[in-house]
Amino acid sequence: MEDQLTKEVIGAAIDIHKELGPGLLESAYQTCLGYELRSKGLEVKRELKLPVVYKELELDQGYRIDLLVNNKLVIETKTVEALNDVHLAQILTYMKFGNYRTGLLLNFHVKRMVEGIKRVVL
């Protein structure tokens, strides 16, 4: 099920990138991706707050997941020259704190979208 979900998201990201190309703000791609996924009947939460828990302390000003699809797939969108270890660490942290198994790191600042996709599994 999660493999099918990631395929749908990747397909939507590729379609958006083909239509719009690179060079837009990250928020534009997030909005378009959310729109596409909702139009496919998927549940999408955008900028979902994720509290940071340290021992007994819960910090409400924690992280924000760019997109959460069907309450199971974390999507982190980027518009950077190249993905790096910090970007990977960021999505891994979101997945760990939210107890999610699967994530997609999507960089739209690439010539071909397939070059900007990284699937992450805990």
C-alpha positions as CSV (number, residue, x, y, z in Angstrom):
1,M,0.0,0.0,0.0
2,E,2.8,2.4,0.9
3,D,4.6,1.6,-2.3
4,Q,1.5,2.5,-4.3
5,L,1.1,5.7,-2.4
6,T,4.7,6.7,-3.0
7,K,4.3,5.9,-6.7
8,E,1.2,8.2,-6.9
9,V,3.1,11.0,-5.2
10,I,6.1,10.6,-7.4
11,G,3.9,10.6,-10.5
12,A,2.2,13.8,-9.3
13,A,5.5,15.5,-8.6
14,I,6.8,14.6,-12.0
15,D,3.7,16.0,-13.7
16,I,4.0,19.2,-11.7
17,H,7.7,19.5,-12.6
18,K,7.0,18.9,-16.3
19,E,4.3,21.6,-16.3
20,L,6.1,24.2,-14.2
21,G,9.8,23.4,-14.4
22,P,12.4,24.4,-11.8
23,G,12.8,27.8,-10.3
24,L,9.7,28.5,-8.3
25,L,9.4,28.8,-4.5
26,E,9.2,25.7,-2.4
27,S,5.7,26.8,-1.3
28,A,4.4,26.8,-4.9
29,Y,5.4,23.2,-5.4
30,Q,3.9,22.2,-2.0
31,T,0.6,23.9,-2.9
32,C,0.5,22.3,-6.3
33,L,1.4,18.8,-5.0
34,G,-1.2,19.1,-2.3
35,Y,-3.8,20.0,-4.9
36,E,-2.8,17.1,-7.2
37,L,-2.9,14.6,-4.4
38,R,-6.3,15.8,-3.1
39,S,-7.7,15.6,-6.6
40,K,-6.7,11.9,-6.6
41,G,-8.8,11.4,-3.4
42,L,-5.9,11.3,-1.0
43,E,-5.9,13.0,2.4
44,V,-3.3,15.7,2.6
45,K,-2.2,17.8,5.6
46,R,0.1,20.7,4.9
47,E,2.5,22.4,7.3
48,L,1.5,19.9,10.0
49,K,2.9,20.9,13.4
50,L,4.9,18.2,15.0
51,P,5.9,18.8,18.6
52,V,9.4,18.1,19.9
53,V,9.4,15.9,23.0
54,Y,12.4,15.9,25.2
55,K,12.0,13.7,28.3
56,E,8.9,15.0,29.9
57,L,9.0,18.4,28.1
58,E,6.9,18.9,25.0
59,L,7.7,21.9,22.8
60,D,4.8,23.0,20.7
61,Q,7.1,25.2,18.5
62,G,8.7,22.1,17.1
63,Y,8.8,21.1,13.5
64,R,6.3,21.3,10.6
65,I,6.0,18.5,8.1
66,D,5.6,20.0,4.6
67,L,2.9,17.4,3.6
68,L,1.5,14.3,5.2
69,V,-0.4,12.0,2.9
70,N,-3.0,9.6,4.3
71,N,-1.5,10.0,7.7
72,K,1.4,7.8,6.8
73,L,3.7,9.3,4.1
74,V,5.9,12.3,5.0
75,I,6.8,14.6,2.2
76,E,9.6,17.2,2.5
77,T,9.8,19.5,-0.5
78,K,13.0,21.4,-1.4
79,T,14.1,23.8,-4.1
80,V,17.9,23.6,-3.6
81,E,20.9,23.1,-5.8
82,A,21.5,19.6,-4.3
83,L,20.0,17.5,-1.5
84,N,22.5,17.0,1.3
85,D,22.8,15.1,4.6
86,V,21.0,17.8,6.6
87,H,17.9,17.5,4.3
88,L,18.0,13.7,4.9
89,A,18.4,14.2,8.7
90,Q,15.5,16.6,8.7
91,I,13.0,14.2,7.1
92,L,14.3,11.3,9.3
93,T,13.7,13.5,12.4
94,Y,10.1,14.2,11.2
95,M,9.5,10.5,10.6
96,K,11.0,9.5,14.0
97,F,9.1,12.1,16.0
98,G,5.8,11.4,14.2
99,N,6.3,7.6,14.2
100,Y,6.0,7.4,10.4
101,R,7.7,4.7,8.4
102,T,8.0,6.2,4.9
103,G,9.0,9.5,3.5
104,L,9.8,11.3,0.3
105,L,12.4,14.0,-0.1
106,L,11.5,15.9,-3.2
107,N,13.8,18.6,-4.7
108,F,12.1,20.5,-7.5
109,H,15.2,22.5,-8.4
110,V,16.5,19.9,-10.9
111,K,16.5,19.5,-14.7
112,R,14.5,16.3,-14.5
113,M,12.4,15.5,-11.5
114,V,13.6,11.9,-11.2
115,E,17.0,13.4,-10.2
116,G,15.4,15.1,-7.2
117,I,13.6,12.2,-5.6
118,K,14.8,10.3,-2.5
119,R,12.6,7.7,-0.8
120,V,13.3,7.2,2.9
121,V,12.2,4.2,5.0
122,L,12.7,3.7,8.7
